[in-house]
């Protein structure tokens, strides 16, 4: 990857002297800041912007290890092939007109894939805007050269990966024009025929100039590789995933020919990897900025709010708790320090409303803001501080360099909310950035970023060890021959052989057999009609609960066989009592492979959709995290006198299901619904296995 970020020489294929064309912008950007030799290539010109222009890549005299290509799509393959012959190891194809435009463009794109496979040349793009390296001045892009001239590119410690070409440009302009976030690098990847987000993420992991990595992605070329890299990454990663809705996924397909994938699986993967998921571009910029400025020493959530308004303190408290943080309880020592600032009638509490203290010390020279902040930061029961400023009111705005030094001395996460006159707010924000203090103009965004800074430092466990799955030979023979949805009884036999706890049951061919099986299992029993190819027994009226005696068994057997027109069989199982019904599933995702689903189950599973996903294999911590993530926590914790669910036992089943999916590729889906928590533990009472 080094030749993309630190080339010794750059060839520009499609260079032009026409100032309104992208080929000219690429040359101008290189001349402004790139320190190596630049070689324009275009057979129509002898000279461009004072540089010798060469008719072809073959004629370039010096060494170049990167070519930027900006010619019509139909000419790109030939240009890439020439670069490979010349020995140039990497090309950035910034031209559009490929798979994002339809069948004709897809053929051009396939040619690039074949050339890369045949020659080994690495291809960045096509349909992208290249690289903007602010720190080193390597602007390998057709972005407007005026942005460099106007000094809009502010160096920082945040590196971004943006799949969209034009979006990367306007997003960069938006960030730079507000002058609130320092950027190290911005990479636009486009259609990702070769270089993808995984390659860039891996590079940024080792890049000493990058502290925080932000990505806007519409698809994952290799989802499992992305997860594995993210697990290893010591730096915080922030991701905005496009194409979550059905229409958004269709738009992603037409935009960069990308399959957006299952958004809930993507979110589950990011939770596993310790990635911070955001919802929009401004949020991504703000969260990345916060992570680059805040270096907390712990993951504590106890927060102090320092304000100049009781109302603002109340609103802040709501947002703090909504984000999963808590309002800290001050120690007696902290209360004593703060009490010296307040009038005698004002009790000390959190949020700390400083306005009465400010009024009581007018003209005294006492630094109320600074003393209050020092007292709160020194409190061992405070993990983070959220402070309010007002631009244009000197008494409500601290000395920012002094404040930054105090924050750094204590090493606790700090964010500020700023309100006031528009011009002074922007001026203060820029001064805060220079001082290293994260300041926001919305209380909600400030608390989001504080939470991200605290939780974003959590790193997930390494990829877990996978335990083998040993099947009896007869099971293996069936798996190799069968296809499609298997009946409930076989599905549970298979899962039971793999270590999933299942209910005791047997299949009855006659009414007499049904009576004997029921007596052996013990009443009450559940009786189900099994029809080949039918997995929705409840909807077909083929499930009978609470069959309590032999006479009822005989009657129910006749009812079920009649309903099935004597085409199926009758399954009898011991009725499991339990008030908690769960669902557990396995599916194969085209981007991530074997994935596990967990949630609230029973007949209401599809109604409430209280489910979460994760990519197999899982660690115990990740499986427990899945359990903690569903909304129905009251049900799991013991609702109305019922026993709390054994979460570790449930987590072991979740882990095992993932291992089954990895070990048996013939299985495409597994559905355990319901999985009942009762006196006998967690038991699967219904299951469907689908084979390829």
SEFIGU-964220 format. One line per field, with one value per residue (C-alpha): residue number from 1; chain; x, y, z. Coordinates in Angstrom, 1 decimal, decimal comma. Layout:
BEGIN
k: (NUM_...)
c: (A_...)
px: (X_...)
py: (Y_...)
pz: (Z_...)
REM end
This chain:
BEGIN
k: (1_2_3_4_5_6_7_8_9_10_11_12_13_14_15_16_17_18_19_20_21_22_23_24_25_26_27_28_29_30_31_32_33_34_35_36_37_38_39_40_41_42_43_44_45_46_47_48_49_50_51_52_53_54_55_56_57_58_59_60_61_62_63_64_65_66_67_68_69_70_71_72_73_74_75_76_77_78_79_80_81_82_83_84_85_86_87_88_89_90_91_92_93_94_95_96_97_98_99_100_101_102_103_104_105_106_107_108_109_110_111_112_113_114_115_116_117_118_119_120_121_122_123_124_125_126_127_128_129_130_131_132_133_134_135_136_137_138_139_140_141_142_143_144_145_146_147_148_149_150_151_152_153_154_155_156_157_158_159_160_161_162_163_164_165_166_167_168_169_170_171_172_173_174_175_176_177_178_179_180_181_182_183_184_185_186_187_188_189_190_191_192_193_194_195_196_197_198_199_200_201_202_203_204_205_206_207_208_209_210_211_212_213_214_215_216_217_218_219_220_221_222_223_224_225_226_227_228_229_230_231_232_233_234_235_236_237_238_239_240_241_242_243_244_245_246_247_248_249_250_251_252_253_254_255_256_257_258_259_260_261_262_263_264_265_266_267_268_269_270_271_272_273_274_275_276_277_278_279_280_281_282_283_284_285_286_287_288_289_290_291_292_293_294_295_296_297_298_299_300_301_302_303_304_305_306_307_308_309_310_311_312_313_314_315_316_317_318_319_320_321_322_323_324_325_326_327_328_329_330_331_332_333_334_335_336_337_338_339_340_341_342_343_344_345_346_347_348_349_350_351_352_353_354_355_356_357_358_359_360_361_362_363_364_365_366_367_368_369_370_371_372_373_374_375_376_377_378_379_380_381_382_383_384_385_386_387_388_389_390_391_392_393_394_395_396_397_398_399_400_401_402_403_404_405_406_407_408_409_410_411_412_413_414_415_416_417_418_419_420_421_422_423_424_425_426_427_428_429_430_431_432_433_434_435_436_437_438_439_440_441_442_443_444_445_446_447_448_449_450_451_452_453_454_455_456_457_458_459_460_461_462_463_464_465_466_467_468_469_470_471_472_473_474_475_476_477_478_479_480_481_482_483_484_485_486_487_488_489_490_491_492_493_494_495_496_497_498_499_500_501_502_503_504_505_506_507_508_509_510_511_512_513_514_515_516_517_518_519_520_521_522_523_524_525_526_527_528_529_530_531_532_533_534_535_536_537_538_539_540_541_542_543_544_545_546_547_548_549_550_551_552_553_554_555_556_557_558_559_560_561_562_563_564_565_566_567_568_569_570_571_572_573_574_575_576_577_578_579_580_581_582_583_584_585_586_587_588_589_590_591_592_593_594_595_596_597_598_599_600_601_602_603_604_605_606_607_608_609_610_611_612_613_614_615_616_617_618_619_620_621_622_623_624_625_626_627_628_629_630_631_632_633_634_635_636_637_638_639_640_641_642_643_644_645_646_647_648_649_650_651_652_653_654_655_656_657_658_659_660_661_662_663_664_665_666_667_668_669_670_671_672_673_674_675_676_677_678_679_680_681_682_683_684_685_686_687_688_689_690_691_692)
c: (A_A_A_A_A_A_A_A_A_A_A_A_A_A_A_A_A_A_A_A_A_A_A_A_A_A_A_A_A_A_A_A_A_A_A_A_A_A_A_A_A_A_A_A_A_A_A_A_A_A_A_A_A_A_A_A_A_A_A_A_A_A_A_A_A_A_A_A_A_A_A_A_A_A_A_A_A_A_A_A_A_A_A_A_A_A_A_A_A_A_A_A_A_A_A_A_A_A_A_A_A_A_A_A_A_A_A_A_A_A_A_A_A_A_A_A_A_A_A_A_A_A_A_A_A_A_A_A_A_A_A_A_A_A_A_A_A_A_A_A_A_A_A_A_A_A_A_A_A_A_A_A_A_A_A_A_A_A_A_A_A_A_A_A_A_A_A_A_A_A_A_A_A_A_A_A_A_A_A_A_A_A_A_A_A_A_A_A_A_A_A_A_A_A_A_A_A_A_A_A_A_A_A_A_A_A_A_A_A_A_A_A_A_A_A_A_A_A_A_A_A_A_A_A_A_A_A_A_A_A_A_A_A_A_A_A_A_A_A_A_A_A_A_A_A_A_A_A_A_A_A_A_A_A_A_A_A_A_A_A_A_A_A_A_A_A_A_A_A_A_A_A_A_A_A_A_A_A_A_A_A_A_A_A_A_A_A_A_A_A_A_A_A_A_A_A_A_A_A_A_A_A_A_A_A_A_A_A_A_A_A_A_A_A_A_A_A_A_A_A_A_A_A_A_A_A_A_A_A_A_A_A_A_A_A_A_A_A_A_A_A_A_A_A_A_A_A_A_A_A_A_A_A_A_A_A_A_A_A_A_A_A_A_A_A_A_A_A_A_A_A_A_A_A_A_A_A_A_A_A_A_A_A_A_A_A_A_A_A_A_A_A_A_A_A_A_A_A_A_A_A_A_A_A_A_A_A_A_A_A_A_A_A_A_A_A_A_A_A_A_A_A_A_A_A_A_A_A_A_A_A_A_A_A_A_A_A_A_A_A_A_A_A_A_A_A_A_A_A_A_A_A_A_A_A_A_A_A_A_A_A_A_A_A_A_A_A_A_A_A_A_A_A_A_A_A_A_A_A_A_A_A_A_A_A_A_A_A_A_A_A_A_A_A_A_A_A_A_A_A_A_A_A_A_A_A_A_A_A_A_A_A_A_A_A_A_A_A_A_A_A_A_A_A_A_A_A_A_A_A_A_A_A_A_A_A_A_A_A_A_A_A_A_A_A_A_A_A_A_A_A_A_A_A_A_A_A_A_A_A_A_A_A_A_A_A_A_A_A_A_A_A_A_A_A_A_A_A_A_A_A_A_A_A_A_A_A_A_A_A_A_A_A_A_A_A_A_A_A_A_A_A_A_A_A_A_A_A_A_A_A_A_A_A_A_A_A_A_A_A_A_A_A_A_A_A_A_A_A_A_A_A_A_A_A_A_A_A_A_A_A_A_A_A_A_A_A_A_A_A_A_A_A_A_A_A_A_A_A_A_A_A_A_A_A_A_A_A_A_A_A_A_A_A_A_A_A_A_A_A_A_A_A_A_A_A_A_A_A_A_A_A)
px: (0,0_3,0_3,1_-0,4_0,4_4,1_4,9_8,3_6,8_3,3_2,1_-1,2_-2,9_-5,5_-3,7_-4,9_-4,2_-8,0_-8,5_-12,2_-11,4_-10,4_-7,2_-5,9_-7,0_-5,1_-1,9_-2,4_-3,0_0,2_2,2_1,0_2,2_3,5_7,3_8,1_8,3_5,0_4,7_1,6_0,5_-1,6_-0,6_-2,4_0,0_3,7_3,5_1,0_1,4_5,2_5,7_6,8_3,8_4,5_2,5_2,2_3,3_6,0_7,7_7,9_11,7_11,8_10,7_7,0_5,2_1,7_-0,4_-3,6_-6,0_-8,6_-9,7_-13,0_-14,0_-13,5_-9,8_-9,0_-8,1_-5,5_-4,0_-3,8_-2,2_0,4_1,2_1,6_4,0_5,9_6,3_4,1_2,8_-0,4_-3,0_-5,8_-8,7_-10,7_-12,8_-16,5_-18,6_-18,1_-20,4_-22,4_-23,7_-25,0_-24,0_-21,7_-19,8_-19,7_-17,7_-15,1_-14,9_-14,4_-11,5_-9,8_-10,3_-8,8_-5,8_-5,1_-5,4_-3,1_-0,4_-0,6_-1,0_-3,1_-6,1_-7,7_-11,2_-12,7_-15,3_-13,6_-11,9_-8,6_-6,6_-6,3_-3,4_-3,5_-0,6_2,0_0,5_-0,2_-3,4_-3,9_-7,4_-9,3_-10,7_-10,8_-7,2_-8,6_-9,3_-5,5_-4,8_-7,3_-5,7_-8,9_-7,0_-6,3_-4,0_-5,1_-5,2_-8,4_-8,3_-11,5_-12,5_-15,4_-16,7_-18,4_-16,3_-18,2_-19,3_-15,7_-15,1_-18,1_-17,8_-14,1_-15,1_-17,8_-15,4_-12,7_-14,9_-16,1_-12,5_-13,5_-11,9_-8,3_-7,8_-4,9_-6,1_-9,4_-9,6_-12,3_-12,6_-15,4_-16,3_-13,5_-12,5_-9,3_-8,3_-11,1_-11,9_-10,0_-6,8_-7,1_-8,1_-5,1_-2,8_-4,3_-3,9_-0,1_-0,1_1,6_-0,2_-3,7_-5,3_-8,9_-10,4_-13,8_-15,4_-18,5_-19,2_-22,0_-20,8_-18,2_-16,1_-14,9_-17,0_-15,0_-11,7_-13,1_-14,2_-10,8_-8,9_-11,2_-10,7_-7,0_-7,1_-6,0_-7,4_-11,1_-13,1_-16,2_-18,5_-21,5_-23,1_-25,2_-27,9_-29,7_-33,2_-34,6_-34,5_-31,1_-29,7_-31,1_-29,5_-26,2_-26,4_-26,8_-24,3_-21,2_-22,6_-22,4_-24,6_-25,4_-26,0_-28,2_-28,0_-28,8_-26,0_-23,7_-24,7_-24,1_-20,7_-19,7_-20,9_-18,7_-15,7_-16,0_-16,8_-18,8_-21,8_-23,1_-26,2_-25,1_-22,0_-21,9_-22,2_-19,3_-17,1_-18,0_-17,4_-14,1_-13,0_-14,0_-12,0_-9,0_-9,1_-10,3_-7,9_-9,8_-7,9_-11,0_-14,4_-16,3_-19,7_-20,2_-20,6_-20,6_-22,5_-21,3_-23,8_-24,8_-28,5_-30,7_-32,8_-29,8_-28,6_-31,9_-31,8_-28,2_-29,1_-31,8_-29,3_-26,6_-28,8_-30,3_-26,8_-26,3_-24,1_-25,0_-25,0_-22,1_-22,5_-19,9_-17,8_-18,2_-14,8_-16,0_-19,2_-17,2_-14,9_-17,9_-19,8_-17,1_-18,1_-21,9_-24,0_-25,1_-28,7_-27,5_-27,1_-24,4_-25,7_-25,0_-25,7_-23,7_-25,6_-22,8_-24,8_-25,5_-21,8_-20,8_-23,2_-22,0_-18,3_-18,8_-15,8_-13,9_-11,5_-12,4_-12,3_-15,5_-15,5_-11,9_-12,2_-15,5_-13,9_-10,8_-12,9_-15,1_-12,2_-10,4_-13,4_-12,6_-16,3_-16,4_-15,3_-16,3_-17,3_-19,8_-19,5_-21,6_-20,1_-21,6_-19,9_-20,1_-20,4_-16,9_-18,1_-19,4_-16,4_-13,2_-9,7_-9,4_-5,7_-5,8_-8,9_-7,2_-4,2_-6,4_-8,3_-5,0_-3,6_-6,6_-7,0_-10,7_-13,1_-14,4_-16,9_-18,5_-21,8_-21,4_-24,3_-24,3_-23,8_-23,2_-20,0_-18,5_-19,6_-17,6_-14,6_-14,7_-15,1_-11,9_-10,0_-11,3_-10,0_-6,6_-6,6_-7,7_-11,1_-14,1_-16,9_-20,4_-23,4_-26,0_-26,4_-27,5_-24,4_-22,1_-23,4_-23,2_-19,6_-18,8_-20,3_-18,4_-15,1_-15,7_-17,0_-15,0_-11,8_-13,2_-11,5_-13,1_-11,6_-9,5_-11,1_-12,3_-11,2_-13,7_-14,6_-15,1_-18,5_-18,5_-21,5_-22,5_-21,8_-25,5_-26,1_-23,3_-24,8_-28,2_-26,7_-24,9_-28,1_-30,9_-31,9_-34,2_-36,2_-36,0_-38,8_-38,7_-37,8_-34,8_-33,7_-33,7_-31,9_-29,2_-28,9_-29,0_-26,1_-24,2_-24,7_-27,9_-30,3_-33,6_-36,8_-37,5_-39,7_-40,6_-42,6_-45,7_-47,0_-50,2_-52,6_-51,4_-47,8_-48,8_-50,4_-47,3_-44,9_-47,1_-47,2_-43,5_-42,8_-45,3_-48,3_-49,0_-47,6_-47,5_-48,6_-47,6_-48,4_-45,3_-46,0_-43,1_-42,0_-44,1_-42,3_-45,3_-47,2_-49,1_-50,5_-51,7_-53,4_-51,1_-50,0_-51,9_-50,6_-51,5_-52,7_-53,4_-54,3_-54,4_-57,9_-57,0_-53,9_-56,0_-58,4_-55,7_-53,8_-56,9_-57,5_-53,9_-53,7_-57,1_-56,0_-52,9_-55,0_-52,8_-49,7_-47,6_-46,6_-47,3_-44,5_-45,1_-42,9_-42,9_-44,5_-41,9_-43,2_-41,6_-42,6_-39,7_-39,7_-36,7_-35,6_-32,2_-31,2_-28,3_-28,1_-25,4_-24,8_-23,1_-20,7_-20,1_-20,8_-22,2_-24,2_-26,2_-29,5_-31,0_-34,1_-37,5_-39,3_-42,5_-45,3_-44,6_-41,1_-41,9_-44,4_-42,0_-38,7_-36,7_-33,6_-29,8_-27,2_-23,6_-21,0_-19,7_-17,6_-18,4_-16,6_-18,5_-18,4_-19,9_-22,7_-23,5_-23,5_-26,1_-28,3_-27,9_-28,8_-32,4_-35,2_-36,9_-34,5_-37,3_-38,4_-34,9_-34,3_-37,3_-40,7_-43,5_-41,8_-40,3_-36,6_-34,0_-32,6_-29,3_-27,4_-24,2_-26,1_-27,9_-24,6_-23,1_-25,9_-25,5_-21,7_-22,4_-24,9_-22,3_-19,8_-22,3_-22,7_-19,0_-18,4_-21,3_-21,4_-24,4_-26,6_-27,9_-30,3_-31,3_-34,4_-34,9_-38,2_-39,1_-36,2_-37,8_-36,3_-37,9_-37,2_-35,0_-32,9_-32,8_-34,4_-35,2_-38,8_-39,1_-36,4_-36,0_-32,7_-32,5_-29,9_-28,4)
py: (0,0_2,3_3,3_4,7_6,9_7,6_7,3_8,2_9,5_10,0_9,6_11,4_9,6_12,0_15,1_18,3_22,0_22,7_24,3_23,2_19,5_17,0_16,0_19,5_19,7_16,5_18,0_21,3_19,6_17,6_20,7_22,6_20,2_16,8_16,7_14,0_14,2_14,4_13,0_14,1_11,7_12,7_12,3_15,6_17,9_18,5_20,6_21,0_23,6_23,8_20,1_17,9_15,9_12,4_10,6_7,3_5,7_3,9_7,2_8,4_8,6_8,5_6,2_6,3_3,9_5,4_6,3_8,4_7,6_10,0_9,0_7,7_4,3_2,5_3,6_2,7_-1,0_-0,2_2,4_0,1_-2,6_-0,1_0,7_-2,9_-3,3_-0,3_-1,8_0,7_-1,2_0,7_2,8_5,1_5,0_8,1_7,8_6,9_4,9_1,4_-1,1_1,7_2,6_-0,7_-3,7_-1,9_-0,3_-3,7_-5,1_-2,4_-3,1_-6,9_-6,1_-4,3_-7,2_-9,6_-7,3_-7,1_-10,9_-11,5_-8,9_-8,3_-4,5_-3,0_-1,0_1,8_2,6_3,1_5,7_7,5_10,7_9,2_10,3_13,6_13,4_16,6_15,9_15,2_17,3_14,3_15,4_12,6_13,8_16,0_18,0_21,8_23,1_26,4_24,5_24,1_27,7_29,0_27,0_25,0_21,7_21,5_18,7_16,5_12,9_11,6_9,5_8,8_6,2_7,2_4,8_7,5_9,8_13,1_12,6_12,4_15,8_17,7_16,0_17,2_20,7_20,8_19,7_22,0_25,1_24,8_24,4_22,2_18,8_18,2_15,6_13,3_11,5_11,1_8,0_7,7_4,0_4,0_0,6_-1,3_-3,7_-4,4_-2,0_-2,0_-0,8_-3,7_-2,7_0,9_0,0_-2,3_0,5_3,1_0,6_0,9_4,6_6,7_9,8_8,4_8,1_7,6_5,9_6,8_5,0_5,5_2,2_1,0_-2,6_-5,0_-6,7_-9,3_-9,0_-11,6_-10,0_-6,6_-8,1_-9,8_-6,6_-4,5_-7,0_-6,4_-2,6_-0,7_2,6_3,6_2,9_4,9_3,6_5,1_2,3_3,3_1,2_0,0_0,5_-1,4_1,7_2,7_-0,7_-0,3_3,2_1,7_-0,9_1,8_4,1_1,9_-1,5_-2,7_-5,1_-3,3_-6,5_-7,2_-4,0_-5,8_-8,3_-5,4_-3,6_-6,8_-7,3_-3,7_-4,3_-7,4_-5,6_-2,6_-0,3_2,8_3,0_6,4_7,6_10,6_12,4_15,3_12,8_10,8_13,9_15,0_11,6_11,2_14,6_13,8_10,5_12,3_14,9_12,7_10,1_8,7_6,5_4,4_3,4_4,8_6,3_8,6_12,1_15,5_18,3_21,9_24,5_28,1_27,2_24,9_24,2_23,3_21,0_19,2_18,6_17,5_15,0_13,5_13,1_11,7_9,0_8,3_7,5_4,9_7,2_8,1_11,3_11,1_11,5_13,9_13,0_15,2_16,7_17,9_19,3_21,3_22,7_23,7_25,1_27,7_29,2_29,2_31,6_30,0_29,4_27,3_23,6_21,7_19,1_17,5_19,1_22,0_25,2_27,9_31,0_31,8_31,4_33,6_36,3_36,2_36,7_39,5_41,8_39,7_38,1_34,6_32,1_30,3_28,2_27,1_26,3_24,3_22,3_21,5_20,3_18,1_16,6_15,8_13,8_10,0_9,4_11,4_9,6_12,3_16,0_17,8_21,6_24,4_27,6_30,8_32,7_36,4_36,2_36,3_35,1_31,9_31,1_29,8_30,3_27,5_26,8_26,7_24,5_22,1_21,8_21,0_18,3_16,8_16,7_14,6_12,5_12,3_12,6_16,1_17,7_21,1_22,5_26,0_28,5_32,2_34,7_32,8_34,6_34,2_30,6_29,7_31,7_29,9_26,5_27,2_28,3_25,2_22,9_24,6_24,0_20,4_20,9_19,2_21,7_21,2_23,4_20,7_19,1_15,8_15,6_16,5_13,6_11,2_12,1_11,8_8,3_7,4_8,6_6,5_3,3_3,6_2,7_-0,7_-3,3_-6,6_-10,0_-11,8_-14,3_-17,2_-20,8_-23,0_-26,3_-29,3_-30,7_-34,5_-36,1_-39,8_-41,3_-41,8_-38,1_-37,2_-39,5_-37,8_-34,3_-35,1_-36,4_-34,2_-30,7_-28,0_-27,6_-30,7_-31,8_-30,8_-34,2_-34,7_-31,1_-31,6_-35,0_-33,3_-30,3_-32,6_-34,6_-31,4_-30,4_-28,2_-29,2_-30,4_-31,7_-35,4_-36,6_-39,5_-40,0_-42,2_-44,0_-45,3_-44,2_-47,1_-45,9_-42,4_-43,6_-45,6_-42,7_-40,3_-42,5_-42,9_-39,2_-38,2_-36,0_-33,4_-33,8_-31,7_-33,4_-32,0_-33,0_-33,2_-32,6_-32,9_-29,4_-27,6_-25,6_-23,5_-26,0_-23,5_-21,7_-25,0_-25,9_-28,9_-28,2_-29,3_-28,3_-29,7_-33,2_-34,5_-38,3_-41,4_-40,7_-37,2_-38,6_-41,0_-38,3_-35,8_-38,4_-38,9_-35,1_-34,5_-37,4_-36,4_-32,8_-34,0_-36,4_-39,3_-37,8_-37,0_-38,3_-37,3_-36,0_-36,3_-34,4_-33,8_-30,4_-28,0_-25,4_-22,0_-18,3_-17,2_-18,1_-17,2_-17,5_-18,6_-18,9_-19,3_-18,0_-17,6_-14,0_-13,5_-10,9_-12,4_-16,2_-18,0_-15,6_-16,1_-14,5_-14,2_-12,6_-12,8_-15,9_-17,8_-16,9_-13,2_-13,3_-11,9_-9,4_-7,6_-8,3_-8,0_-9,7_-9,1_-10,6_-11,6_-13,2_-16,6_-17,7_-15,8_-15,4_-15,8_-12,0_-11,5_-14,0_-12,4_-9,0_-10,3_-11,4_-8,0_-6,1_-7,2_-4,9_-7,6_-7,5_-7,6_-10,9_-12,3_-10,9_-12,6_-11,1_-11,4_-13,9_-16,1_-17,2_-15,1_-16,7_-18,5_-16,2_-18,2_-21,4_-19,5_-17,9_-21,4_-22,5_-19,3_-20,0_-23,7_-22,8_-20,6_-23,4_-25,8_-23,3_-23,1_-26,8_-28,0_-26,0_-28,0_-26,1_-22,8_-21,9_-23,0_-21,8_-22,7_-21,2_-21,4_-22,0_-22,2_-21,3_-23,4_-25,8_-28,0_-25,1_-23,8_-26,3_-26,2_-27,4_-26,6_-26,4_-26,3_-27,0_-26,0_-27,8_-26,4)
pz: (0,0_0,5_-3,2_-3,0_0,1_-0,4_-4,1_-5,4_-8,7_-10,1_-13,6_-14,6_-17,5_-19,0_-18,0_-19,8_-19,8_-19,8_-16,4_-16,1_-16,5_-13,8_-15,5_-15,0_-11,4_-10,6_-12,1_-10,3_-6,9_-7,4_-8,3_-5,2_-2,5_-3,8_-3,4_-6,0_-9,8_-11,8_-15,3_-17,3_-20,1_-23,1_-26,7_-27,6_-25,7_-25,4_-22,2_-19,3_-16,6_-17,2_-17,2_-20,2_-21,3_-22,6_-25,4_-23,4_-20,1_-22,0_-22,8_-19,2_-18,4_-14,6_-11,9_-11,0_-8,7_-8,9_-11,9_-11,6_-14,5_-15,6_-19,1_-20,5_-19,1_-22,5_-22,5_-18,9_-19,3_-22,0_-19,7_-16,8_-18,9_-20,1_-16,4_-15,6_-18,5_-17,3_-13,8_-12,0_-9,0_-8,4_-10,2_-9,0_-11,5_-10,9_-14,0_-13,8_-16,2_-14,9_-13,1_-11,5_-14,9_-16,1_-18,2_-20,6_-17,7_-15,9_-18,9_-18,6_-14,8_-15,5_-17,8_-14,9_-12,6_-15,1_-15,7_-11,9_-11,6_-14,6_-13,8_-10,1_-10,4_-7,6_-8,6_-6,5_-7,7_-10,3_-9,9_-7,0_-6,0_-4,9_-1,9_0,0_2,4_4,3_6,6_3,9_1,1_-1,2_-3,0_-5,5_-6,6_-9,0_-6,1_-6,7_-6,4_-4,9_-1,7_-1,2_-2,1_0,4_3,3_4,0_4,6_8,4_9,4_12,2_13,5_11,9_8,7_6,7_4,2_2,0_-0,7_-2,7_-4,9_-4,9_-1,3_-0,1_-1,8_-0,4_3,0_3,1_2,1_4,8_7,5_6,3_5,9_9,4_10,6_13,5_12,6_11,7_9,0_8,3_5,2_3,2_0,9_-1,7_-2,9_-5,4_-6,9_-5,1_-7,8_-5,8_-3,1_-0,5_3,0_4,6_2,8_3,9_7,5_7,8_6,5_9,0_11,8_11,5_10,4_13,0_11,7_12,3_15,7_14,7_11,7_10,2_7,3_5,2_3,4_1,3_1,2_2,6_0,0_2,5_5,7_7,7_6,9_8,0_11,3_11,8_11,1_13,3_16,2_16,0_15,6_18,7_17,4_17,6_14,5_13,5_10,7_8,9_6,9_3,9_2,3_5,4_4,0_1,1_-1,1_0,3_-0,7_-4,2_-4,4_-3,2_-6,0_-8,6_-7,1_-6,7_-7,9_-4,2_-2,3_0,9_2,9_5,9_8,0_11,3_10,7_9,9_13,1_15,1_13,5_14,5_18,0_18,2_16,8_19,2_16,3_16,9_14,5_13,6_11,7_9,6_8,2_10,7_13,6_12,1_11,9_15,5_17,0_15,2_16,3_19,9_19,8_18,5_21,3_24,3_25,7_28,7_31,2_32,1_30,9_33,9_33,2_36,3_34,9_36,4_34,7_35,2_33,9_34,2_33,9_35,9_32,8_30,7_33,5_33,5_29,8_30,0_32,7_30,5_27,6_29,9_31,2_27,8_26,5_29,2_31,4_35,0_37,1_39,6_43,4_44,7_47,7_50,9_50,1_46,7_48,1_50,7_48,0_45,8_48,8_49,3_45,9_46,5_48,5_51,8_50,6_47,6_48,1_46,2_43,8_40,4_37,9_39,3_38,6_38,9_38,1_41,8_42,6_39,6_40,8_44,3_43,2_40,7_40,6_43,1_40,6_41,7_38,8_39,6_36,5_36,9_40,6_40,1_37,3_39,4_42,3_40,1_38,2_41,4_42,7_42,6_42,1_38,8_35,6_33,1_32,9_30,7_31,0_29,5_27,9_26,6_23,8_24,3_28,1_29,6_33,0_31,3_29,1_30,7_29,7_27,1_27,3_31,1_31,0_28,5_30,8_33,8_31,8_30,6_34,2_35,4_32,2_32,4_29,4_28,9_26,5_26,4_25,1_23,6_23,0_22,2_19,3_16,0_15,1_18,5_18,7_15,6_16,8_20,2_18,5_16,5_19,6_21,4_18,6_18,8_22,6_22,2_23,8_22,2_22,0_20,5_19,8_20,7_24,1_22,5_20,2_23,1_25,2_22,1_21,6_25,3_25,4_22,2_23,7_26,9_25,2_22,0_23,8_24,7_22,5_21,8_22,5_19,9_17,5_19,7_19,5_17,6_19,2_16,8_15,9_15,7_14,0_13,9_10,5_9,7_10,3_7,8_5,2_5,5_5,3_2,1_0,5_1,8_0,7_1,8_5,1_7,3_9,6_13,3_14,6_12,4_12,9_16,7_16,4_14,4_16,8_19,9_18,4_18,1_21,7_21,6_24,5_23,0_24,4_24,8_22,0_19,6_16,4_16,5_13,4_15,1_17,8_20,0_19,6_20,4_23,7_24,7_23,9_25,9_28,9_28,9_28,5_31,2_30,9_29,7_26,3_23,1_19,8_16,4_12,9_10,7_7,0_4,5_3,5_6,1_8,8_10,0_12,0_14,2_11,2_9,7_13,0_13,6_17,1_20,3_23,7_27,1_26,0_29,5_29,3_27,1_25,8_24,7_23,0_20,9_19,9_19,1_17,0_14,9_14,5_13,4_10,9_9,5_9,1_7,2_5,1_6,3_4,6_7,6_11,0_14,6_16,9_20,6_23,1_26,8_27,5_28,9_31,3_31,2_31,0_28,9_25,2_23,1_19,5_18,3_14,6_12,2_8,7_6,0_4,9_1,5_3,1_6,5_6,3_9,3_11,5_14,7_15,6_19,2_20,5_22,1_20,6_20,4_18,1_18,7_17,3_13,9_15,5_17,8_16,0_19,2_17,8_17,5_15,2_15,4_13,2_14,2_16,0_19,2_22,5_25,8_26,3_22,8_23,4_26,7_25,0_22,5_25,4_27,0_23,8_23,3_24,6_26,7_29,6_32,2_30,8_31,1_34,6_36,1_35,4_38,0_40,2_37,5_37,8_36,0_32,9_33,2_30,9_30,8_29,8_27,1_25,9_25,6_23,3_21,2_20,9_20,0_17,3_15,6_15,8_14,1_11,3_10,7_10,9_8,7_5,4_4,2_6,7_5,3_8,1_11,6_13,5_17,1_18,1_20,8_23,1_26,5_29,8_32,5_35,4_33,3_32,0_28,4_26,0_22,3_21,9_18,1_15,4_11,7_9,9_6,2_4,0_0,8)
REM end
